[in-house]
Amino acid sequence: MSNNEKFREITKVNVSLSQQIAVSVGGRTSEMKAKNRILEISNQNEAYYLRPDNILYVVADGNYCDIHLTDGDVLETVSFQRAEIARKIDTQLSRDLASKFSLVGKSYLVNIEHIMHINAQHQQLTFDINMPDTCKKKAIKATSNALRNLRQALEETSAAGIMATTSERRVNGGFAQYLSSESAKDVDYEIGDDDVMMLGR
């Protein structure tokens, strides 16, 4: 067999393997989307397919936002506002996955499963980044009231267990207010500097 023929055979095997991987990955993403376990954030030009556990937090940046991932990567200037991503989480993900996220003030959407430390006095929220063979931390700033409200919401959720029904809970100014809605389309995801809204409720 000549070198050219060998090269063609190797190329054919590589192309075949690439096609199998593409079909396998694409099929898995579609399957996970159908089960409401993948968040799709897409526009005309690009699409992100994100596992909720891999999202650390989302921070508003005008009409855009940056999505910080648990592996340290940052998806910068995604062309959606933070409130729109919150709406996508509520409408695309299953309730148990959506309930892992909370709006904190006007700037942040956080994955509460990665929260390690809340310090309202120093206006600091610290995340534990669960990566193999490492324990990294990342902190963000939020208002003292927002962090107190977040802590209260987490304690109430923990005490009450997962809330049934389609009620969204907003913690505002130190008290819980229950908003009932038939769908996430009716929910206003624009909240104030000190407000906290638990998603998936």
TIKOLTI-444380 format. One record per residue: residue number from 1; residue in three letters; x, y, z of N, C-alpha, C in turn. Coordinates in Angstrom, 2 decimals, decimal comma. Last residue first. Example, Ala and Ser with C-alpha at 12.3 -4.5 7.8 and 13.67 -1.06 7.14 Angstrom:
// TIKOLTI-444380
- n res neast nnorth nup caeast canorth caup ceast cnorth cup
- 2 ser 12,85 -2,25 7,08 13,67 -1,06 7,14 12,90 0,03 7,87
- 1 ala 13,19 -5,69 7,80 12,30 -4,50 7,80 13,20 -3,30 7,80
END
This chain:
// TIKOLTI-444380
- n res neast nnorth nup caeast canorth caup ceast cnorth cup
- 201 arg -39,59 28,13 41,67 -40,60 27,93 42,71 -41,99 28,05 42,14
- 200 gly -37,41 28,73 40,09 -37,91 27,36 40,09 -38,97 27,08 41,12
- 199 leu -35,42 31,05 42,08 -36,06 30,57 40,86 -36,62 29,16 41,06
- 198 met -35,70 33,53 44,47 -35,34 32,14 44,24 -36,11 31,66 43,01
- 197 met -34,54 36,74 44,59 -35,64 35,89 44,08 -35,12 34,51 43,80
- 196 val -33,95 39,58 46,51 -33,50 38,23 46,18 -34,71 37,48 45,66
- 195 asp -33,01 43,06 46,60 -33,97 41,96 46,46 -33,27 40,64 46,13
- 194 asp -31,46 45,28 46,61 -31,41 44,44 47,80 -32,30 43,22 47,72
- 193 asp -31,89 46,51 44,12 -30,51 46,26 44,59 -30,45 45,26 45,73
- 192 gly -34,81 44,85 42,62 -34,01 45,96 43,14 -32,66 45,53 43,66
- 191 ile -35,38 42,98 39,54 -35,55 43,23 40,97 -34,60 44,33 41,42
- 190 glu -36,90 41,56 36,94 -36,15 42,78 37,26 -36,41 43,09 38,73
- 189 tyr -38,56 39,52 36,39 -37,24 39,16 36,89 -36,36 40,38 37,13
- 188 asp -41,81 38,91 36,88 -40,93 40,04 36,60 -39,57 39,73 37,22
- 187 val -43,67 36,29 35,39 -42,82 36,74 36,49 -41,94 37,89 36,03
- 186 asp -45,04 35,23 33,31 -45,72 36,27 34,08 -44,84 36,87 35,17
- 185 lys -43,47 33,19 32,39 -43,62 34,38 31,52 -44,24 35,54 32,29
- 184 ala -43,66 31,07 34,07 -42,55 32,00 34,32 -42,66 33,24 33,44
- 183 ser -47,16 30,69 34,89 -45,95 30,38 34,13 -44,90 31,43 34,40
- 182 glu -48,97 31,31 36,86 -49,18 30,09 36,10 -47,94 29,70 35,31
- 181 ser -48,01 32,43 40,11 -48,15 32,65 38,67 -48,29 31,32 37,97
- 180 ser -47,85 34,24 43,13 -48,35 33,06 42,44 -48,46 33,37 40,96
- 179 leu -45,50 35,14 45,41 -46,14 35,57 44,17 -46,58 34,32 43,43
- 178 tyr -45,01 36,00 48,70 -45,24 34,91 47,77 -46,04 35,40 46,57
- 177 gln -42,42 37,39 50,45 -43,67 37,68 49,76 -43,85 36,60 48,71
- 176 ala -40,73 37,76 53,48 -41,02 36,91 52,33 -42,37 37,26 51,75
- 175 phe -38,58 40,48 54,45 -39,78 39,66 54,62 -40,07 38,89 53,33
- 174 gly -36,30 42,02 53,94 -36,34 41,23 55,16 -37,61 40,43 55,36
- 173 gly -36,47 43,28 51,48 -36,48 44,10 52,68 -36,67 43,29 53,95
- 172 asn -37,70 40,43 50,07 -37,48 41,85 49,80 -37,56 42,61 51,12
- 171 val -37,72 37,56 48,30 -37,43 38,08 49,62 -36,99 39,51 49,43
- 170 arg -40,06 35,78 46,49 -39,15 36,90 46,46 -38,95 37,37 47,90
- 169 arg -40,87 32,77 45,00 -40,67 33,48 46,25 -39,66 34,60 46,06
- 168 glu -43,49 31,61 43,05 -42,16 32,18 43,04 -42,00 32,94 44,35
- 167 ser -45,32 28,62 42,86 -45,15 29,91 43,52 -43,70 30,35 43,39
- 166 thr -46,57 26,27 41,85 -45,84 27,19 40,98 -45,77 28,57 41,61
- 165 thr -45,98 23,52 44,21 -46,78 24,44 43,40 -45,91 25,38 42,59
- 164 ala -43,73 23,28 47,04 -44,57 22,72 45,99 -45,29 23,85 45,27
- 163 met -40,37 23,87 47,91 -41,76 24,33 47,90 -42,52 23,71 46,75
- 162 ile -38,28 21,68 49,57 -38,62 22,26 48,27 -40,10 22,63 48,27
- 161 gly -38,01 22,73 53,02 -37,83 21,78 51,94 -38,20 22,44 50,63
- 160 ala -38,06 24,57 55,04 -39,35 24,15 54,48 -39,22 23,03 53,47
- 159 ala -35,37 24,94 55,63 -36,30 24,53 56,69 -37,58 23,96 56,12
- 158 ser -34,33 25,74 53,16 -33,79 24,56 53,82 -34,75 24,03 54,87
- 157 thr -35,78 28,06 52,76 -35,90 26,97 51,79 -35,42 25,66 52,42
- 156 glu -34,89 29,56 54,93 -36,30 29,22 54,82 -36,52 28,06 53,87
- 155 glu -32,16 29,78 54,30 -32,57 29,14 55,55 -34,03 28,71 55,49
- 154 leu -32,29 31,16 51,87 -31,68 29,83 51,91 -32,10 29,07 53,17
- 153 ala -33,49 33,56 52,70 -34,17 32,72 51,71 -33,61 31,29 51,74
- 152 gln -31,52 34,53 54,44 -32,86 34,24 54,95 -33,59 33,28 54,00
- 151 arg -29,44 34,92 52,58 -29,27 33,98 53,70 -30,62 33,56 54,26
- 150 leu -30,63 36,90 51,02 -30,25 35,62 50,43 -30,10 34,57 51,51
- 149 asn -30,85 38,96 52,87 -32,07 38,39 52,29 -31,79 37,03 51,65
- 148 arg -28,16 39,48 53,31 -29,02 39,05 54,44 -30,28 38,37 53,91
- 147 leu -27,48 40,28 50,74 -26,87 39,07 51,29 -27,64 38,56 52,50
- 146 ala -29,00 42,62 50,50 -29,21 41,52 49,55 -28,64 40,22 50,11
- 145 asn -27,84 44,17 52,56 -29,24 43,74 52,65 -29,54 42,58 51,72
- 144 ser -25,24 44,57 51,57 -25,44 43,85 52,83 -26,87 43,32 52,94
- 143 thr -24,83 43,98 48,03 -25,20 44,83 49,16 -25,43 43,96 50,40
- 142 ala -21,91 42,17 46,92 -23,33 42,49 46,82 -23,68 43,33 48,04
- 141 lys -19,10 40,86 45,20 -19,65 41,87 46,11 -21,13 42,07 45,86
- 140 ile -17,71 37,52 45,19 -18,31 38,68 44,52 -18,85 39,62 45,59
- 139 ala -15,05 35,12 45,04 -15,96 35,98 45,79 -16,48 37,11 44,90
- 138 lys -14,08 31,76 44,95 -14,25 32,98 44,18 -15,29 33,82 44,89
- 137 lys -11,74 29,13 45,56 -12,83 29,99 45,99 -12,88 31,22 45,10
- 136 lys -10,94 25,68 45,07 -10,75 27,10 44,79 -11,97 27,87 45,26
- 135 cys -9,45 22,93 45,57 -10,55 23,62 46,26 -10,32 25,11 46,08
- 134 thr -8,69 20,01 43,64 -8,47 21,40 44,04 -9,68 21,92 44,79
- 133 asp -9,22 17,54 42,48 -7,90 17,78 43,07 -7,64 19,24 43,45
- 132 pro -11,79 18,77 40,36 -10,99 17,64 40,83 -9,63 18,09 41,35
- 131 met -13,63 21,51 41,79 -12,88 20,94 40,68 -12,06 19,78 41,21
- 130 asn -15,92 23,49 42,89 -15,62 22,06 43,01 -14,93 21,54 41,77
- 129 ile -15,50 26,41 44,33 -15,46 25,85 42,98 -14,99 24,41 43,09
- 128 asp -17,53 28,11 46,41 -16,57 27,02 46,42 -16,62 26,40 45,02
- 127 phe -17,94 31,64 46,69 -18,31 30,36 46,08 -17,17 29,37 46,23
- 126 thr -19,07 34,23 48,79 -17,96 33,40 48,34 -18,47 32,06 47,84
- 125 leu -19,93 37,52 48,97 -20,51 36,19 48,76 -19,41 35,33 48,13
- 124 gln -19,82 40,40 51,01 -19,09 39,41 50,21 -19,83 38,06 50,18
- 123 gln -20,04 42,59 52,77 -20,71 42,59 51,45 -20,07 41,59 50,50
- 122 his -19,22 42,44 55,32 -18,19 42,80 54,34 -18,72 42,78 52,91
- 121 gln -21,69 41,73 56,44 -20,95 42,88 56,96 -19,91 43,37 55,95
- 120 ala -22,43 39,37 55,17 -23,19 40,59 54,90 -22,43 41,83 55,35
- 119 asn -21,05 36,82 53,83 -20,62 37,79 54,84 -21,28 39,12 54,52
- 118 ile -21,40 33,49 53,22 -22,09 34,78 53,05 -21,63 35,68 54,18
- 117 his -19,87 30,82 51,55 -19,81 31,77 52,67 -20,56 33,05 52,30
- 116 met -20,44 29,08 49,45 -19,69 28,57 50,58 -19,81 29,49 51,80
- 115 ile -22,50 28,11 46,80 -22,24 29,13 47,84 -21,54 28,48 49,03
- 114 his -23,25 26,29 44,94 -21,81 26,55 45,05 -21,48 27,60 46,11
- 113 glu -25,97 26,24 44,96 -25,28 25,01 45,37 -23,77 25,22 45,53
- 112 ile -26,88 28,58 43,88 -26,81 28,50 45,35 -26,10 27,24 45,83
- 111 asn -25,66 30,41 41,42 -25,97 29,01 41,66 -25,78 28,78 43,16
- 110 val -27,08 33,67 40,80 -26,07 32,79 41,38 -26,59 31,36 41,50
- 109 leu -27,01 36,60 39,21 -27,81 35,38 39,21 -26,83 34,30 39,65
- 108 tyr -26,64 40,12 39,89 -26,21 38,72 39,92 -27,34 37,70 39,85
- 107 ser -27,54 42,84 39,87 -26,39 42,41 39,07 -26,23 40,91 38,91
- 106 lys -29,57 43,61 41,53 -29,72 43,90 40,10 -28,64 43,25 39,24
- 105 gly -29,97 40,91 43,94 -29,84 42,30 43,53 -29,97 42,46 42,02
- 104 val -29,82 37,82 42,83 -29,34 38,56 43,99 -29,08 39,99 43,55
- 103 leu -31,73 35,07 41,94 -31,36 36,43 41,58 -30,96 37,15 42,85
- 102 ser -30,65 31,70 42,08 -31,31 32,83 42,73 -30,80 34,14 42,14
- 101 phe -30,92 28,18 41,44 -30,49 29,52 41,08 -31,31 30,59 41,79
- 100 lys -31,95 25,73 41,84 -30,57 25,91 42,30 -30,08 27,34 42,07
- 99 ser -34,37 25,53 40,64 -34,37 25,96 42,05 -32,97 26,09 42,63
- 98 ala -33,83 24,39 38,20 -34,04 25,84 38,25 -33,95 26,35 39,68
- 97 leu -33,74 21,67 38,97 -32,52 22,35 38,51 -32,67 23,87 38,58
- 96 asp -36,38 21,18 39,76 -35,30 20,90 40,71 -34,00 21,57 40,29
- 95 arg -37,84 21,88 37,43 -37,98 22,68 38,66 -36,83 22,44 39,62
- 94 ser -35,83 21,83 34,44 -36,77 21,21 35,37 -36,78 22,02 36,66
- 93 leu -35,42 24,69 32,25 -34,92 23,65 33,14 -36,04 23,06 33,99
- 92 gln -36,78 26,66 30,77 -36,13 25,54 30,09 -35,76 24,39 31,01
- 91 thr -37,89 28,60 32,46 -38,74 27,99 31,44 -38,12 26,75 30,80
- 90 asp -35,88 29,39 34,26 -37,20 29,00 34,76 -38,04 28,25 33,73
- 89 ile -33,81 30,01 32,46 -33,62 28,97 33,48 -34,97 28,46 33,97
- 88 lys -34,99 32,13 31,09 -34,65 30,89 30,37 -34,45 29,74 31,34
- 87 arg -35,14 34,02 33,14 -36,38 33,53 32,52 -36,12 32,21 31,78
- 86 ala -32,41 34,44 33,54 -33,23 33,90 34,64 -34,53 33,33 34,09
- 85 ile -31,82 35,61 31,10 -31,23 34,30 31,40 -31,99 33,64 32,56
- 84 glu -33,22 37,97 31,44 -33,63 37,07 30,36 -33,05 35,67 30,58
- 83 ala -31,81 39,17 33,51 -33,21 38,80 33,73 -33,70 37,82 32,67
- 82 arg -29,36 39,73 32,24 -29,41 38,74 33,32 -30,83 38,26 33,58
- 81 gln -29,73 39,96 28,68 -29,66 40,55 30,01 -29,81 39,44 31,04
- 80 phe -27,60 38,64 26,16 -28,87 38,61 26,87 -28,67 39,32 28,19
- 79 ser -25,19 37,99 24,67 -26,11 39,08 24,30 -27,52 38,90 24,85
- 78 val -22,38 37,77 26,69 -23,48 37,01 26,09 -24,62 38,01 25,87
- 77 thr -19,80 38,74 27,58 -20,74 39,53 26,77 -21,72 38,67 25,98
- 76 glu -18,02 35,65 28,01 -18,16 37,11 28,12 -19,17 37,67 27,13
- 75 leu -17,82 33,09 29,97 -18,45 33,37 28,68 -18,80 34,85 28,71
- 74 val -14,96 32,07 31,56 -16,00 33,10 31,56 -16,51 33,27 30,14
- 73 asp -13,62 29,32 33,47 -13,90 30,01 32,21 -15,00 31,05 32,40
- 72 gly -13,58 27,93 35,84 -12,81 29,17 35,75 -13,02 29,94 34,47
- 71 asp -15,28 25,86 36,04 -13,90 25,52 35,66 -13,03 26,76 35,50
- 70 thr -17,76 26,96 36,58 -17,02 26,36 37,69 -15,59 25,99 37,34
- 69 leu -18,15 30,16 34,87 -18,31 28,71 35,00 -17,43 28,16 36,12
- 68 his -19,99 33,05 34,46 -18,80 32,48 35,08 -19,05 31,00 35,36
- 67 ile -21,07 35,00 31,94 -21,43 33,77 32,65 -20,13 33,13 33,15
- 66 asp -21,99 38,35 31,64 -20,89 37,40 31,64 -21,32 36,19 32,47
- 65 cys -24,31 40,05 29,48 -23,90 39,50 30,77 -22,72 38,57 30,57
- 64 tyr -25,81 43,08 28,20 -25,14 41,81 28,05 -24,89 41,24 29,44
- 63 asn -26,64 45,60 28,60 -27,55 44,73 27,85 -26,96 43,34 27,62
- 62 gly -24,71 45,72 31,49 -25,58 46,48 30,59 -26,59 45,57 29,92
- 61 asp -24,00 43,06 32,67 -23,07 44,02 32,08 -23,85 44,81 31,03
- 60 ala -24,53 40,86 35,42 -25,05 41,79 34,42 -23,96 42,74 33,97
- 59 val -23,30 37,60 35,81 -23,24 38,99 36,24 -23,68 39,90 35,10
- 58 val -23,92 34,43 37,10 -24,07 35,30 35,93 -24,05 36,72 36,47
- 57 tyr -22,02 31,66 38,45 -22,91 32,82 38,55 -22,91 33,57 37,23
- 56 leu -21,49 28,93 37,72 -21,21 29,45 39,05 -22,11 30,66 39,33
- 55 ile -22,52 26,16 35,96 -22,66 27,61 36,06 -22,44 28,03 37,51
- 54 asn -22,53 23,45 36,04 -21,29 24,09 35,61 -21,34 25,62 35,68
- 53 asp -25,10 22,68 36,65 -24,07 22,51 37,69 -22,77 23,21 37,33
- 52 pro -26,45 23,06 34,15 -26,65 23,99 35,27 -25,57 23,90 36,35
- 51 arg -24,66 22,89 31,17 -25,18 22,11 32,30 -25,31 23,06 33,49
- 50 leu -25,47 24,62 28,19 -24,79 24,58 29,48 -25,48 23,65 30,47
- 49 tyr -24,81 25,50 25,13 -25,59 24,46 25,77 -24,88 24,17 27,09
- 48 tyr -25,02 28,41 23,16 -24,34 27,73 24,26 -25,31 26,70 24,82
- 47 ala -24,76 29,50 19,83 -25,58 28,84 20,85 -24,67 28,21 21,90
- 46 glu -24,85 32,25 17,46 -24,19 31,23 18,27 -25,15 30,64 19,29
- 45 asn -26,38 33,97 15,84 -25,02 33,60 15,44 -24,40 32,45 16,22
- 44 gln -28,90 34,45 16,94 -28,78 34,17 15,51 -27,43 33,55 15,14
- 43 asn -28,49 32,87 20,13 -29,00 33,95 19,29 -28,80 33,52 17,84
- 42 ser -29,01 31,05 23,20 -28,62 31,17 21,80 -29,17 32,44 21,17
- 41 ile -28,68 28,86 25,59 -28,64 30,31 25,46 -28,13 30,59 24,05
- 40 glu -30,13 26,19 27,16 -29,70 26,69 25,86 -29,80 28,20 25,86
- 39 leu -29,38 23,97 29,65 -29,81 25,34 29,40 -29,25 25,79 28,05
- 38 ile -30,58 20,73 30,26 -29,56 21,56 29,61 -30,16 22,93 29,35
- 37 arg -32,72 19,36 31,18 -31,51 19,31 32,00 -30,34 20,07 31,37
- 36 asn -35,19 18,63 30,01 -35,05 19,89 30,75 -33,85 19,88 31,69
- 35 lys -35,17 16,54 28,31 -35,44 16,22 29,72 -35,32 17,45 30,62
- 34 ala -34,39 17,75 25,99 -35,75 17,22 26,06 -36,15 16,90 27,50
- 33 lys -31,71 18,22 26,63 -32,63 19,35 26,46 -34,07 18,89 26,60
- 32 met -30,77 15,61 26,60 -30,74 16,35 27,86 -31,66 17,56 27,80
- 31 glu -31,13 15,04 23,86 -31,80 14,23 24,87 -31,88 14,97 26,20
- 30 ser -29,41 16,93 22,72 -30,84 16,95 22,41 -31,64 16,20 23,46
- 29 thr -26,98 16,02 23,79 -27,46 17,37 24,09 -28,96 17,47 23,84
- 28 arg -26,86 13,47 22,62 -26,92 13,59 24,07 -27,44 14,96 24,47
- 27 gly -26,67 14,13 19,91 -27,80 13,33 20,39 -27,97 13,47 21,89
- 26 gly -24,21 15,48 19,89 -25,44 16,17 19,50 -26,68 15,46 20,00
- 25 val -22,53 13,36 20,66 -22,63 14,56 21,48 -23,92 15,31 21,17
- 24 ser -23,03 11,51 18,52 -23,19 11,12 19,91 -23,40 12,34 20,80
- 23 val -22,38 13,01 16,25 -23,74 12,46 16,40 -24,01 12,12 17,85
- 22 ala -19,68 13,55 16,82 -20,63 14,65 16,61 -22,06 14,18 16,81
- 21 ile -18,63 10,94 16,91 -18,59 11,79 18,10 -19,61 12,90 17,99
- 20 gln -19,06 10,16 14,25 -19,68 9,41 15,34 -19,73 10,25 16,62
- 19 gln -17,45 12,02 12,91 -18,89 12,02 12,67 -19,62 11,29 13,79
- 18 ser -14,94 11,26 13,88 -15,44 12,61 14,15 -16,95 12,68 13,97
- 17 leu -14,77 8,67 12,75 -14,77 8,83 14,20 -15,33 10,19 14,59
- 16 ser -14,70 9,38 10,02 -15,76 8,52 10,52 -15,90 8,67 12,03
- 15 val -12,33 10,82 9,95 -13,59 11,49 9,61 -14,76 10,70 10,17
- 14 asn -10,50 8,78 10,65 -10,63 9,98 11,48 -11,95 10,70 11,22
- 13 val -10,85 6,98 8,50 -11,13 6,53 9,87 -11,36 7,74 10,77
- 12 lys -10,00 8,63 6,40 -11,36 8,09 6,38 -11,78 7,66 7,79
- 11 thr -7,33 9,05 7,12 -8,25 10,19 7,06 -9,70 9,72 7,13
- 10 ile -6,36 6,45 6,82 -6,31 7,09 8,13 -7,30 8,25 8,19
- 9 glu -6,76 6,16 4,02 -7,42 5,24 4,96 -7,49 5,87 6,36
- 8 arg -5,10 8,19 2,99 -6,55 8,23 2,72 -7,32 7,34 3,70
- 7 phe -2,59 7,24 3,87 -3,10 8,54 4,36 -4,61 8,63 4,17
- 6 lys -2,41 4,90 2,35 -2,43 4,83 3,82 -3,02 6,11 4,41
- 5 glu -2,29 6,03 -0,20 -3,41 5,16 0,15 -3,56 5,03 1,66
- 4 asn 0,15 7,43 0,00 -1,11 8,16 -0,27 -2,33 7,34 0,12
- 3 asn 1,97 5,33 0,36 1,78 6,32 1,43 0,48 7,10 1,25
- 2 ser 0,59 2,18 -0,88 1,41 3,39 -0,98 1,10 4,33 0,18
- 1 met 0,84 -1,18 0,00 0,00 0,00 0,00 0,89 1,25 0,00
END
